[in-house]
Amino acid sequence: MSHILVNVAWPYANGPRHIGHVAGFGVPSDVYARYERMKGNDVLMVSGTDEHGTPILVEAEKEGLSAQELANRYNRVIAKDLCDLGLSYDLFTRTTTGNHEHVVQEMFTQCLKNGYIYKGTQQVAISPSTGRTLPDRYIEGECPICHAEGARGDQCDACGNELDPDELINPVSKINGETPRFEETEHYFLDLPALAEANLAWLNTREGWRTNVINFSKGLFKEVKPRAITRDIDWGIPVPVKGWIDNPNKKLYVWFDAVIGYLSASIEWARRQGDPELWRKWWNDPKCPAYYFMGKDNITFHSQIWPSEMLAYNGQGSKGGETGKLGPLNMPEQVVASEFMTMEGKKFSSSRGIVIYVKDILSRYPVDAVRYYISIAGPESSDSDFTWAEFVRHNNEELASSWGNLVNRVANLIAKNFGEIPALDEDSMTDADRALLAETRDAFATVGGFIENHHQKAGLIEAMRVVGDINKYISATEPWKIKDDEKRLGTVLHVAAQAVADANHLLAPFLPHASQKVWEALGGKGVFSPLPRLEEVEDLDKPGFEYPIITGDYKLGETVHPWESEPIEVGAPVAKPTPIFAKIPKEAVEEELARFDEALAARRAAEAERLAAEKAKLAAEGAGAKAE
């Protein structure tokens, strides 16, 4: 048994998550974690809501809430959505815990001690109307390098280069269209150049990464600059330095603290297990691989920023240094980044109303239909497009007609003819029987190899090819025509049931909800595919601060079945089944498109009204200032 760390990108708590988000970080990480658990490995899967930074303040101000109140609201919304999606976190927590604050401050202190954090000054963008620091990604302009329009103050998506807001040509605020003013203020910086050689040397040892990810990651080191890790902001983690710790307007910035969440969540999980040092099996053992799942817009933070923070903490940059009490921390084994998913040809955007929220789609369609579509048509290695027509087609033709009907046919024939799993009479077995069972057994290595190497789409296609061959076997043997040979009938249905059970194992990482139903349809008892649960807890360090976590019980031999062919139980009762999957009416496509158009029009009207009111307010304030 090996320890495997599955780190899942932290969704930002300024609104609910949409399908584009979970296609990048959610379903792929869960498929992998479930597979590795079935393989017998000890998986620790962690994440949580990312709750600091200016965007939270901006959204909270819009809604007349405090930043903590807004974070509390969306922490609950996001946790429920991800739990409903079946994401099997060992711990899904948040970044406003006392535990996270302590771990982040420990990381900062040791990196500072080792010389990789230093004090300097920076030009910071300020909103003229509010006097508040503007977040880098809320400033847009022309890229000074490739001259693409719409470059952000932290990065240009067109050329991939990191930027500072004051480098943009003709910068404007995305919040209200103002031209920001820039002021020089004192901040702490992470010395990325002093860590670049070690970081790039580590990247050069990586094998098996998706080509786009490794090439982009190495490209980040063509020109490396220090990055400020503090901001003039009152919402964030206090800077643990004398003269700064009590300053209400100087905080560690969100991108520095959020990636440390993988470590802090692991430590919180261990503390909640009653063994505060248990996390070290995943973080301090160099043999334990760590896999990071995210969308491609987060690659920078996982192949440059977080590795640099760990190298700085371990004292492994050009300045040397000592490892802190949490180390030595393992570098990522692989950054598994997906491409972008669009919606009906348009880029997902909550602010523009081009969105399908997780809660909404799960309220109307089966969760495994959603997981299946993301897995079979998602943005694994190239951009993909979510269309309602394809969503319905995949569900109806593949899940309902091919897989669901197969399970129903086999269970129905067994219930009708035997009422229980029939015995296998080897004397009546044919070459076709043996070939099918050999095929389903061999598929574990093939499908598992694809999942293990993060080619999940190929793994699912192979599993569904096996389903197709089981259907062909049923059509060829025609068990409904076997009237006078009970042993042969029993053998055919036993072989079919065993093959279906094998296919169910192969599909379990992708379809955990349905796989439990298939297991039960063939007479299985107990938990076959464990699901996560929401649990209300109190903060370990801040009495009275309560929040929900996602957790679960995932133990091989108890709630997790092995990644291999398990013999079905002869004599297990099989009743007349109910359908596992239902077809979605074709009319749903037009209904969904109409629903989207109505919601988009309403959102655009509301946004236009809000901007008009904001401009009127600014004009009135300007007129008042002139009068004075």
N, C-alpha and C positions, 0 to 999 in steps of 0.2 A: 504493500500500500504506500502511495506517495501523497504528500501534502501538495495541494494545488490552490493557489490564490486567484480568485476571479474578482477583479476590481472593475466596477461598472460606473460609467460617467455619472456625475451628480447633476440631476435636473435642477435648473434654477427656479426658485420658489416665488416667481413674480406672476405666475399664471398656470393654468392646467397644461399638461403635456398633450401634444398631438401625435398622430400616427407617424409622421416623419421623424419625430424624436425617438420613439420606441423601436422604429425600424433600424435605427443606428446603434443604440446602446442596449435596448431592453431585451427583445426576443433573442438576438444572437447570443448574448451572454448567458441567458437562461438555458438555451439548447445545449450550449457547451457544458455548463455546470451540471445539468441533469445527466448528460452522457458520462462525464467523468465520475460522478457518484455511482452510476450503474456499473462502471468499470471497477469499482471498489476503492477509488481514491478518496482521500479525506479533503473535501472541498470547503473552502471558506469564501463565501460570496458576499461582498459588502458594498454599500453605497449609502446615499441619503440625499436630502435636499440641501442645495447650496443656497445660503440665505443672506450673505453679506453683500456689500457693494452699493453703488449709487443707483443702479436700476431699481432695486427694491425701494429705495427712498422716493424715487420719482413716481413709481406706481402707487406707493402708499399715500403720497401727497395728493395724487389724483382722486383717491378714494376716501380721503379724510381719515386715514388710519395711521397709527404708528407703524414703523418698520417691523417691529416684532409682531404686531397684530396681523399684518399682511402675511408675514412669513408663516405664522401659526395657521392661518387659513389655508394657504396653498400647500403647506407641508401635509395637512390632512387630506386635501384633495388628491395630491400626487401620490401619496402613500396608498390610498384606497384604490386609485386607478391601476397602479402597478401590481398591487396584490390581486385585484380582480383579473388582471392579465395573466396571473399565474407565475410571476417572476419569483423564483425560489431563493430569495435572499436569506442568508443566515442572520444578517442584520442590515436593515435599511433604517438609517437614523437621520441626523441633521447636523448642520455646522454651528448652531447656536447653543450647543451643549457646553457645560463646564468642562467636560472631558476633552472636547475638541480644542477649546481655548488653551488648556494646559499643554496639550501635545504640540500645538502650533507655536506657542511661546518657547517651549523647549527646543524645537527645531530652529527657531530664529536665534535663540541665545547661543547655541552651539555653532551655528553657521557664522555668527558675528565673532565669536571667540576664535574661530579658525581663520578669520580674515576674509571671508567670502561675502560678507555684508559690510557695507561702509556707508558713511553719511556724505551726502552731497546736495546739490541744488538742481532743480528742474523747472522748466517752463510748464506751468499747469494751466489748463483751460478752465476759465471761470464764466459762468452765465452772468451776463450784465444785468439781467432783470432780477435774479435771485441771490447773486453773490455766492452761489454754491459751485463746488467743483463739478465739472462735467465728466462723466465716465468716458474713457477713451473710445469705446465702441459706439458712443452716442454722438460722435462727431464724424462728419463725412466731408469728403472733398476729393480733389484730384490727386492721384498718386504721384509723388515726386519722382518715382523711378520709372514706371511704365506708362504714366499719364492716363490711366483708366479712371473714369468717373465713378463715384460711389465708394472709393476706398475709405476704410474706417480709420479711426485714430490709433488703432492697435495693430492693424494688419490690412494689407491689400489682398483681397481674395483673387484678383486677376493674376497677380504675379507671385503671390505667396510671401512677400517680404514683410517683416515686422516694421512697424512705424511708430512714431510718436506724433501726437496730435498737432504739435506746432510745425511739423514737417509738411503737412497737407497744404495743397494749393487751394485757396479759396475755401477754407473750412467753414462749415455751418453746423449748428446744433440740430440733431434729429428731433429733439423734443419740441422746439418751437420755431425753428428756422433762424434763430439769432446767429450773428457772427460772434463767436466767443472772444473774450480778451484773454491774454496770456500773462501770468504773473510768475515770477521766480520765487519758489518756496523750498524749504529744506526738507529732504526726505532721505530714507535709507534705500540703498540699491543692492540688488543681487549682482555680484560680479561675474556675469556669464562668460566674459572673455577668459577669466582665470580658470574656468571649468570646461571650456570648449574642447580643449585637446583630449581630456579624459572622456568627455561625453561622446565625441566623435569616434574615439578609439573603441568605446563600448558599442556604438552603432555599427562599426565595421565588423564586429564579431557576430552580428545578428544574422540568422539564417531562417528561411521560410516565411519571411514577412511578405505581405502583399506588396507588389512592385511599386504601386503608387505611394504607399506609406513609407517605405524605406527610402525611396528617391526623394520624396518631399522632406523627410526628416534630415537627410544628409545635406540637402540644399539649405537648410536653416543655418548652416555654419559657414556659409560663404562670407557673411559679414555679421559679426556678433557684437552687440553693444550691451552694456549694463542696463538693467531694467529697475525702475523704482518699484519698491514693494510696499510703500506707505502712501497714504493719500490724506488730503485735508478734508476729512469727513468725520461725522460723529457716529457712524454705524459700522461697526466692525470689531476686530479683536485688538485690545490695547497693546501698544508697543512696549515690550518688557525692558525698557531702558530708563534710567533715572532722568527725570525731567520730561519724559514722554508718556510714561505709564499712566499718569493721572491727567494727561492733556485730553480733554473731551473732543478735540477737533483733529487729532492725529491718530489714525488707525492703520493696522496692517491691511493691505488691500486684498480684495476677494480672490484674485487669481493666485496669489501666494498661498492663502490659507486653504482654498478649496481642495487642491490636489493632496494636501496633507491629510484630508479627510479619509483617504483609503487606510492610512495608518491609524488614525484616531478611532475610526469605526471598528477596526480589528481589535484595538485595545479595549474599547467599550464592550464589544462582544465578549471578550475574555473575562472582563470584570463581571458581566452579567451571568457568565457561566460559573462564577465562584472561584475562578483560577486566573488571577490578574496577569500571570506571565504566559498564559497559554498561547497568546498571539505570536510569540517568538518562533513557534514551529513553522510559521508561514513567512516570517519577515527576516529572521536571522540565520536560517539554514540555507546555505548557498545552493543546496540541491532542490529547493522548493521553487518551482517556476511560478511567475506571476503574470497573468494575462489581463490586459486592460482593454475594455470594449467601449467604443464611442463612435460618434460621427466624425467625418474628416475635418470639420472645422475645429476640432479639439486636438488634432495631432500635435501642434506646437507645444501644448502644455504637458503632453505625455511623453514626448520623445526628446524634448529639450528642457523645459522648465522643471518638471518634477524630477527627472534624472539629475539635473544640475543641483537641485536642492538636496537630494540624497547624497550625491558626491561631496557637496560642501559639508553636510553633516558628518559624513564618514571621514572627512579630512583627506579626500582623494583627488583634489584638484592640484593645480600647479604650485599652490602655496603650502601644500601638506596640511598638517593639523591632526587633531585627535578625534576619535569616534566618540560621540555622546553616549549617554546611558541607554538610549533606545537602540543603538546600532550594534554591529554593522547592518545597514539596511540593504536588502536585495534590490538590485536593479530589475526593471521589467524584463521578462522573458520575451514578450511580444506585445506590440501595440496593434490591436485588431480594430482598425478603423474602417467603417463602411462609408460609401459615397452618399450622395444626397438622394432623397426621394421627393419627387414633385407630385402635384395633385392635378390630374386632368390637364397636364402640360404646363401648369403654373407652379412657381416656387411657393412652398409652404410659408405662410407668414401670419402669425396670430394678429399682429398689428393691422394687417391689411385685410383680414377676414378670410384669407385663403387657408382653410384649416379644417381638419376632421379631428375633434378631440377624442381622446381614448374613451372617456366616459360616454360620449354620445354614440360611438360605434358599438360599444359593448352593450348599450341599452337596447339596441335593435337587432344585433346579430350574435351568433354563438362565438364565444371567445376563441375557440380553436379554429374557427373559420378565419378569424383575423390573424391568428398566429401562423396559420398555414400560408395565407397570402403573403405575409411579410417574409416568410422563409422561402417560398418558391419564386416570388417575384420582387423581392426587396433589393436594396442597393448594396449588395454584398461587395462587389468589386467594380461596379460601374453605376452611374446614376440610373434610377428607374422611375417609372411613373405610376402612381396609384390611379387606377380608373375604376369606377363602379362596375362597368361592364365586365372587366377582367376579374374583379373580385367575385362577382356573381358566377361567372363562368367556371373559375377554379373551384368554387364551392360545389356547384351543381354537378359538373362533369367528373371531378376527381374525388372530392370528399364524399358527396352523397351517392353518386352513381357507381363509382369504382370501389371505394373502400367501405362506405356505409352499407351499400347493398350486399357486398361480399359477406360482411359480418352477419348481417340479417339473414341471408340465405343459409349460411352454414348453421347458425344457431337455430333457425326455424326447422331445418331438416333434422337436426339432432333431437330437438324437442318433440317433433311430430313422430319420429320413428323409434326413439329410445328413451327420451326424457332425461338422459344423462350422457356423459361422455362415454362412447362405446369403446370396447377393447380393440386393440390392434392385433389382427390375425396375420402373423408374418407369412404363413403359407399362402395366403391369398394376395400378398403384395406383388405389385408389378414394377417394372423398371420405371414407369412414369411416377409411381408413388415414391420410390426411393430417390428419384432425381429431384422431385419437388422438395422433399425434406432436406436433401443435400444442399439445394440452392438456398433455402431459407437459413440454414445453419451457416453457410459460407458468407451470406450477406452481412453478418455481424462484423466481420473483418473489413469488408468493403465500405459499408456505410460508416462504421466507426473510424476508419482511416480518413474519410472525407471530413467528418466532424472534427477530428483531432487536429487536422491541418487547416481548419477554418474555411472549408469549402462546404458549408452547410447546405447550400442549394443543391449541389451535386449529390450530397448524401440523401437528401429528401427525394430527389428524382430517382435515385437507385432504389430506395425503399418502396416508392410507388411503382417502379418497374416490377418489383417482386410481387406487389399486390396484383398487378396485371397478370402475372403468370399464374398466380393462385386462381384468379378468375378463369383463365384458360383451362386450368386443370378441372375445375368444377364443370365447365361446359363440355369438356372432352369425356369425362367419366359419367356424366349424367346420373347422379345418384338417385334422382327421382324416378328413374326407369328401372332401378334394380328392385325387383319385386320378390324373387324367390331365392335369394342368396343373402341371408342375414349377416353372415360373417364378412362377405365381400362388401356389403353396404356399410357395415360397421367400420371396416378398414378404410374405405374411402372417406367416410365422415371423420374418422379419427385423424387421418392424414391431413384433411382439410382444416380441422380444428387446430392441429399442431402448427400447421403453416400459418394460419391466421394469428395464433398466439405469438409466433415468432415475429410476424410482421408488426404486431402490436408493440412488441418490445422495441423494434427498430424505429417506430413512429413515436414512442413515448416521450422522448425529449422535445419533440415538436408539438405534440398534441396531448399534454398531460391530463386534461379534463376528459377527453374522449377515451383515452387509453384505459382509464379507470372503468368506464362503462363497458368497453369491450372485454376487459378482464372479467367483469361480473357477468356479462352475457354468456361467457363460456364456462360459468360455474366457479370462477375464482372468488375467494373470500379475503377479507381484510383490505388493507391499503396496497394498491399496486403502484400508483403514481402520486406521491405526496404533494399537497398544495400548500402554499404559504398562508399565514394568518396575520391579521392585525392584532396588536396587543398594546394596550395602554400602559405606559410606564412612567415612573418619576425619574427625573434627571439624577444621575449618581452624585453630582456635586452641587446642585442648586435645588435645595428643598422647595417643594411646591410647584416646580416647573414640570408639567406633565406633557407628554406627547405620544403619538402612536409610533410603533416600530413595526416593520415587517420581519417576521422570523418564521421558523418552521422546524419540523423534525424530519431529518433526511438521513436515515441509517440503513445501510445495506443489510439485507436479511430481515429487517423489521418493517420499514416503510418503503425501502428502495429495492427493486428487483434487479438481478444481475444482468449485465450486457452479454447474454448468451441464451441459447435455446433451452428453455425450462420445460421438462416433460409435463404435459397436461395430465390432470388427475382423472384416471379412469373411474367412472362412477359418480363424478361430481354432477349434481343435478343441473339441468339446463332447461329453463322455461321458455315459453314463446317470447321472443325478444320485442322490444320497442325500438324504433329507429334511432340510430346513433346520430345521424346527420339528416337534416331536412333540407330540401331544395328551397332556395330563395326565389320568390316570384320574379320573373323578368321585369315586371312593372316597377320593381324596386329601383332599377337604374334611373328611370326618368323621375321617380319620386325624389331620389337623393339629389339629382342634379337640380331639380326645382327648389328643393329645400336649401341647397347651397346658394343658389342665385338670390333667393329671398333674404337669407341671412347676410350675404355679402352686401346687398343693397342697403339693408337696414344699418349695417355697421358703417358703411361709407357715409351714410347720411348723418349718423351720430358723430362720426369723426369730423366731418365738415362743420357741424354745429359747434363742436368743442373748440376747433381751431379758430372759428370766427369769434367766439366768445373770448378766447385768449388774446387774439389780436386787438379786439375792442378794449380789453382790460389794459393791455400794454399801451395802446394809444391814449387812453384816459390818464394813465399814470404819467406818460410823457407830457401830455398837455398840462397836468397839474404841476409837474416839475418846472416847466417853462414859466407858468404863472407865478411861481414862488421866486 
